[in-house]
């Protein structure tokens, strides 16, 4: 059974930086894809509206944010990617210093 998480962050409101950010996501580094899959994330989508980014993650039972964060800290390629992405990103209101993605709370679900 999978679980879904939705996260958000803000990009710097600069059209040139946003265009560059989009280019990087057209073909992310293969090591990043591998890291994502190895963490238990089975599907991921990223949406953008202006400078607001929204991510949907479907994860399996082995996924935890803590395990993913620990693995990322030990992976130099993930650290390089995160450092590069920080060029485009900024802290969103309510984030702690250095925190990028904030977990969103689901407030409605249509049940059929």
MDTraj code that builds the backbone (N, CA, C; nanometers):
import mdtraj as md
import numpy as np

residues = "UNK UNK UNK UNK UNK UNK UNK UNK UNK UNK UNK UNK UNK UNK UNK UNK UNK UNK UNK UNK UNK UNK UNK UNK UNK UNK UNK UNK UNK UNK UNK UNK UNK UNK UNK UNK UNK UNK UNK UNK UNK UNK UNK UNK UNK UNK UNK UNK UNK UNK UNK UNK UNK UNK UNK UNK UNK UNK UNK UNK UNK UNK UNK UNK UNK UNK UNK UNK UNK UNK UNK UNK UNK UNK UNK UNK UNK UNK UNK UNK UNK UNK UNK UNK UNK UNK UNK UNK UNK UNK UNK UNK UNK UNK UNK UNK UNK UNK UNK UNK UNK UNK UNK UNK UNK UNK UNK UNK UNK UNK UNK UNK".split()
xyz = np.array([
    [0.0838, -0.1183, 0.0000],
    [0.0000, 0.0000, 0.0000],
    [0.0885, 0.1249, 0.0000],
    [0.0502, 0.2218, -0.0780],
    [0.1297, 0.3448, -0.0851],
    [0.0631, 0.4548, -0.0029],
    [0.1452, 0.5506, 0.0321],
    [0.0987, 0.6718, 0.0997],
    [0.1360, 0.7897, 0.0117],
    [0.0628, 0.8977, 0.0253],
    [0.0881, 1.0176, -0.0543],
    [0.1253, 1.1326, 0.0391],
    [0.2274, 1.2065, -0.0028],
    [0.2671, 1.3278, 0.0670],
    [0.2724, 1.4416, -0.0338],
    [0.2282, 1.5585, 0.0077],
    [0.2344, 1.6776, -0.0757],
    [0.3207, 1.7798, -0.0039],
    [0.4147, 1.8365, -0.0776],
    [0.5089, 1.9323, -0.0202],
    [0.5154, 2.0553, -0.1101],
    [0.5579, 2.1661, -0.0524],
    [0.5676, 2.2886, -0.1294],
    [0.6927, 2.3660, -0.0909],
    [0.7373, 2.4490, -0.1822],
    [0.8433, 2.5455, -0.1557],
    [0.8293, 2.6588, -0.2544],
    [0.9016, 2.7653, -0.2281],
    [0.9011, 2.8802, -0.3186],
    [1.0360, 2.8888, -0.3889],
    [1.0295, 2.9187, -0.5174],
    [1.1494, 2.9510, -0.5924],
    [1.1724, 3.1011, -0.5816],
    [1.2931, 3.1422, -0.6101],
    [1.3204, 3.2855, -0.6177],
    [1.2413, 3.3404, -0.7358],
    [1.1755, 3.4509, -0.7168],
    [1.0862, 3.5055, -0.8188],
    [1.1667, 3.5794, -0.9256],
    [1.2371, 3.5001, -1.0054],
    [1.3245, 3.5521, -1.1107],
    [1.3028, 3.4639, -1.2330],
    [1.2434, 3.5165, -1.3394],
    [1.2115, 3.4348, -1.4574],
    [1.3308, 3.3570, -1.5135],
    [1.4501, 3.4158, -1.5135],
    [1.5677, 3.3456, -1.5667],
    [1.6041, 3.2276, -1.4775],
    [1.5993, 3.2457, -1.3465],
    [1.6291, 3.1349, -1.2542],
    [1.5235, 3.0258, -1.2638],
    [1.3973, 3.0643, -1.2748],
    [1.2901, 2.9655, -1.2871],
    [1.3063, 2.8858, -1.4157],
    [1.3424, 2.9507, -1.5242],
    [1.3660, 2.8805, -1.6509],
    [1.4808, 2.7815, -1.6369],
    [1.5863, 2.8214, -1.5679],
    [1.6999, 2.7318, -1.5467],
    [1.6602, 2.6136, -1.4587],
    [1.5808, 2.6400, -1.3562],
    [1.5300, 2.5342, -1.2670],
    [1.4497, 2.4317, -1.3475],
    [1.3638, 2.4813, -1.4352],
    [1.2854, 2.3914, -1.5219],
    [1.3771, 2.3034, -1.6076],
    [1.4823, 2.3636, -1.6636],
    [1.5760, 2.2884, -1.7483],
    [1.6396, 2.1738, -1.6709],
    [1.6827, 2.1993, -1.5485],
    [1.7424, 2.0924, -1.4676],
    [1.6431, 1.9788, -1.4438],
    [1.5152, 2.0109, -1.4322],
    [1.4157, 1.9074, -1.4049],
    [1.3665, 1.8363, -1.5312],
    [1.4071, 1.8848, -1.6469],
    [1.3763, 1.8102, -1.7699],
    [1.4573, 1.6820, -1.7758],
    [1.5749, 1.6835, -1.7138],
    [1.6605, 1.5644, -1.7110],
    [1.7452, 1.5702, -1.5840],
    [1.6856, 1.5221, -1.4739],
    [1.7613, 1.5256, -1.3496],
    [1.8743, 1.4229, -1.3558],
    [1.9730, 1.4435, -1.2726],
    [2.0882, 1.3535, -1.2715],
    [2.0430, 1.2110, -1.2383],
    [2.0980, 1.1101, -1.3055],
    [2.0561, 0.9710, -1.2799],
    [2.0779, 0.9280, -1.1348],
    [2.1789, 0.9803, -1.0701],
    [2.2039, 0.9450, -0.9294],
    [2.0917, 0.9962, -0.8395],
    [2.0296, 1.1059, -0.8790],
    [1.9193, 1.1615, -0.8011],
    [1.7956, 1.0735, -0.8186],
    [1.7695, 1.0326, -0.9421],
    [1.6582, 0.9401, -0.9671],
    [1.6774, 0.8124, -0.8869],
    [1.7972, 0.7589, -0.8879],
    [1.8271, 0.6363, -0.8132],
    [1.8050, 0.6573, -0.6633],
    [1.8516, 0.7683, -0.6105],
    [1.8334, 0.7990, -0.4683],
    [1.6850, 0.8081, -0.4323],
    [1.6083, 0.8724, -0.5166],
    [1.4638, 0.8861, -0.4935],
    [1.3993, 0.7484, -0.4878],
    [1.4268, 0.6660, -0.5874],
    [1.3665, 0.5322, -0.5926],
    [1.4121, 0.4443, -0.4774],
    [1.5404, 0.4506, -0.4439],
    [1.5943, 0.3677, -0.3355],
    [1.5356, 0.4033, -0.1995],
    [1.4835, 0.5245, -0.1860],
    [1.4292, 0.5680, -0.0569],
    [1.2882, 0.5162, -0.0311],
    [1.2261, 0.4574, -0.1347],
    [1.0885, 0.4097, -0.1197],
    [0.9866, 0.5000, -0.1857],
    [1.0336, 0.5995, -0.2579],
    [0.9418, 0.6852, -0.3341],
    [0.9142, 0.6135, -0.4657],
    [0.7873, 0.5832, -0.4911],
    [0.7515, 0.5069, -0.6105],
    [0.6989, 0.5958, -0.7233],
    [0.6564, 0.7161, -0.6890],
    [0.6119, 0.8108, -0.7907],
    [0.6300, 0.9508, -0.7352],
    [0.6684, 1.0429, -0.8224],
    [0.6875, 1.1813, -0.7813],
    [0.6512, 1.2712, -0.8982],
    [0.5760, 1.3760, -0.8683],
    [0.5431, 1.4769, -0.9669],
    [0.5704, 1.6132, -0.9066],
    [0.6181, 1.7049, -0.9896],
    [0.6423, 1.8418, -0.9461],
    [0.5632, 1.9350, -1.0375],
    [0.4921, 2.0277, -0.9758],
    [0.4139, 2.1279, -1.0471],
    [0.4661, 2.2657, -1.0097],
    [0.4480, 2.3597, -1.1004],
    [0.4969, 2.4941, -1.0770],
    [0.3910, 2.5956, -1.1200],
    [0.3671, 2.6944, -1.0353],
    [0.2810, 2.8075, -1.0678],
    [0.3570, 2.9324, -1.0265],
    [0.4050, 3.0059, -1.1254],
    [0.4889, 3.1211, -1.0930],
    [0.6131, 3.0725, -1.0208],
    [0.6310, 3.1191, -0.8985],
    [0.7469, 3.0791, -0.8194],
    [0.7103, 2.9761, -0.7126],
    [0.5863, 2.9292, -0.7103],
    [0.5427, 2.8303, -0.6108],
    [0.5533, 2.6902, -0.6704],
    [0.6321, 2.6050, -0.6051],
    [0.6493, 2.4667, -0.6477],
    [0.5681, 2.3760, -0.5570],
    [0.5086, 2.2741, -0.6157],
    [0.4256, 2.1779, -0.5437],
    [0.4695, 2.0381, -0.5851],
    [0.4970, 1.9514, -0.4885],
    [0.5441, 1.8158, -0.5159],
    [0.4467, 1.7145, -0.4557],
    [0.4153, 1.6129, -0.5348],
    [0.3345, 1.5008, -0.4876],
    [0.4238, 1.3773, -0.4898],
    [0.4311, 1.3089, -0.3765],
    [0.5109, 1.1865, -0.3670],
    [0.4207, 1.0708, -0.3247],
    [0.4321, 0.9611, -0.3976],
    [0.3699, 0.8352, -0.3565],
    [0.4838, 0.7486, -0.3049],
    [0.4687, 0.6975, -0.1831],
    [0.5767, 0.6225, -0.1205],
    [0.5279, 0.4853, -0.0756],
    [0.6215, 0.3909, -0.0676],
    [0.5853, 0.2584, -0.0176],
    [0.6053, 0.2521, 0.1332],
    [0.5808, 0.1341, 0.1890],
    [0.5856, 0.1184, 0.3350],
    [0.7257, 0.1352, 0.3934],
    [0.8301, 0.1239, 0.3110],
    [0.9673, 0.1370, 0.3621],
    [1.0122, 0.2826, 0.3742],
    [0.9367, 0.3758, 0.3171],
    [0.9793, 0.5161, 0.3165],
    [0.9609, 0.5815, 0.4515],
    [1.0601, 0.6618, 0.4891],
    [1.0443, 0.7560, 0.6012],
    [1.1277, 0.8790, 0.5689],
    [1.0773, 0.9940, 0.6097],
    [1.1503, 1.1181, 0.5866],
    [1.2849, 1.1155, 0.6584],
    [1.2883, 1.0538, 0.7768],
    [1.4125, 1.0477, 0.8542],
    [1.5170, 0.9634, 0.7825],
    [1.4770, 0.8449, 0.7330],
    [1.5723, 0.7588, 0.6611],
    [1.6208, 0.8257, 0.5333],
    [1.5314, 0.8930, 0.4629],
    [1.5694, 0.9627, 0.3394],
    [1.6698, 1.0737, 0.3710],
    [1.6444, 1.1501, 0.4769],
    [1.7351, 1.2595, 0.5141],
    [1.8731, 1.2052, 0.5529],
    [1.8771, 1.0953, 0.6275],
    [2.0063, 1.0368, 0.6667],
    [2.0823, 0.9863, 0.5451],
    [2.0131, 0.9192, 0.4527],
    [2.0779, 0.8697, 0.3306],
    [2.1284, 0.9860, 0.2461],
    [2.0495, 1.0915, 0.2356],
    [2.0885, 1.2085, 0.1562],
    [2.2132, 1.2755, 0.2130],
    [2.2234, 1.2814, 0.3444],
    [2.3403, 1.3435, 0.4080],
    [2.4694, 1.2690, 0.3745],
    [2.4592, 1.1385, 0.3505],
    [2.5767, 1.0552, 0.3225],
    [2.6100, 1.0464, 0.1739],
    [2.5238, 1.1008, 0.0895],
    [2.5392, 1.0859, -0.0557],
    [2.5921, 1.2163, -0.1156],
    [2.7196, 1.2184, -0.1590],
    [2.7769, 1.3428, -0.2112],
    [2.7043, 1.3966, -0.3348],
    [2.6516, 1.3093, -0.4187],
    [2.5818, 1.3555, -0.5393],
    [2.4494, 1.4233, -0.5016],
    [2.3786, 1.3664, -0.4045],
    [2.2546, 1.4291, -0.3574],
    [2.2869, 1.5634, -0.2934],
    [2.3936, 1.5706, -0.2167],
    [2.4327, 1.6963, -0.1541],
    [2.4675, 1.8016, -0.2607],
    [2.5348, 1.7595, -0.3668],
    [2.5685, 1.8526, -0.4756],
    [2.4412, 1.9015, -0.5445],
    [2.3455, 1.8100, -0.5668],
    [2.2179, 1.8479, -0.6295],
    [2.1425, 1.9471, -0.5406],
    [2.1346, 1.9164, -0.4123],
    [2.0625, 2.0037, -0.3197],
    [2.1266, 2.1419, -0.3125],
    [2.2581, 2.1460, -0.3121],
    [2.3281, 2.2751, -0.3099],
    [2.2984, 2.3538, -0.4377],
    [2.2994, 2.2845, -0.5513],
    [2.2672, 2.3491, -0.6786],
    [2.1232, 2.4010, -0.6779],
    [2.0283, 2.3196, -0.6301],
    [1.8876, 2.3590, -0.6300],
    [1.8626, 2.4776, -0.5379],
    [1.9418, 2.4907, -0.4318],
    [1.9230, 2.6018, -0.3386],
    [1.9465, 2.7368, -0.4073],
    [2.0206, 2.7345, -0.5187],
    [2.0415, 2.8561, -0.5984],
    [1.9069, 2.9130, -0.6460],
    [1.8096, 2.8249, -0.6662],
    [1.6801, 2.8625, -0.7226],
    [1.5712, 2.8769, -0.6164],
    [1.5934, 2.8186, -0.5012],
    [1.4894, 2.8072, -0.3994],
    [1.5102, 2.9079, -0.2875],
    [1.4013, 2.9320, -0.2145],
    [1.4101, 3.0179, -0.0971],
    [1.3208, 2.9610, 0.0123],
    [1.3497, 3.0001, 0.1342],
    [1.2678, 2.9530, 0.2455],
    [1.1271, 3.0090, 0.2325],
    [1.0319, 2.9237, 0.2585],
    [0.8921, 2.9634, 0.2537],
    [0.8508, 3.0103, 0.3937],
    [0.7522, 3.0958, 0.4016],
    [0.7034, 3.1430, 0.5313],
    [0.6666, 3.0229, 0.6182],
    [0.7145, 3.0241, 0.7401],
    [0.6855, 2.9147, 0.8327],
    [0.7938, 2.8096, 0.8391],
    [0.8919, 2.8180, 0.7496],
    [1.0016, 2.7205, 0.7487],
    [1.1037, 2.7579, 0.8556],
    [1.1706, 2.6567, 0.9083],
    [1.2818, 2.6819, 0.9984],
    [1.4037, 2.7141, 0.9129],
    [1.5047, 2.7809, 0.9661],
    [1.6222, 2.8158, 0.8850],
    [1.6826, 2.6923, 0.8159],
    [1.7027, 2.7046, 0.6843],
    [1.7586, 2.5956, 0.6059],
    [1.6568, 2.4942, 0.5574],
    [1.5335, 2.5032, 0.6049],
    [1.4291, 2.4092, 0.5632],
    [1.3735, 2.4534, 0.4292],
    [1.3624, 2.3599, 0.3357],
    [1.3140, 2.3927, 0.2018],
    [1.1681, 2.3530, 0.1855],
    [1.1485, 2.2239, 0.1688],
    [1.0146, 2.1716, 0.1428],
    [0.9342, 2.1636, 0.2714],
    [0.8114, 2.2099, 0.2650],
    [0.7222, 2.1978, 0.3790],
    [0.6108, 2.1009, 0.3440],
    [0.5830, 2.0119, 0.4368],
    [0.4760, 1.9146, 0.4210],
    [0.3422, 1.9856, 0.4328],
    [0.2554, 1.9597, 0.3376],
    [0.1240, 2.0232, 0.3374],
    [0.0242, 1.9315, 0.4077],
    [-0.0772, 1.9914, 0.4650],
    [-0.1826, 1.9176, 0.5342],
    [-0.3015, 1.9013, 0.4400],
    [-0.3485, 1.7776, 0.4268],
    [-0.4691, 1.7555, 0.3458],
    [-0.5893, 1.7995, 0.4270],
    [-0.6721, 1.8821, 0.3672],
    [-0.7909, 1.9305, 0.4389],
    [-0.9202, 1.8820, 0.3728],
    [-0.9096, 1.8147, 0.2578],
    [-1.0287, 1.7629, 0.1916],
    [-0.9921, 1.6451, 0.1034],
    [-1.0781, 1.5454, 0.0968],
    [-1.0628, 1.4341, 0.0045],
    [-1.2023, 1.3941, -0.0412],
    [-1.2218, 1.3893, -0.1717],
    [-1.3485, 1.3457, -0.2282],
    [-1.3565, 1.1943, -0.2166],
    [-1.4586, 1.1461, -0.1551],
    [-1.4781, 1.0026, -0.1395],
    [-1.5987, 0.9635, -0.2219],
    [-1.5791, 0.8619, -0.3072],
    [-1.6928, 0.8199, -0.3922],
    [-1.7653, 0.7019, -0.3351],
])
top = md.Topology()
chain = top.add_chain()
for i, resn in enumerate(residues, 1):
    res = top.add_residue(resn, chain, resSeq=i)
    for name in ("N", "CA", "C"):
        top.add_atom(name, md.element.get_by_symbol(name[0]), res)
traj = md.Trajectory(xyz[None], top)
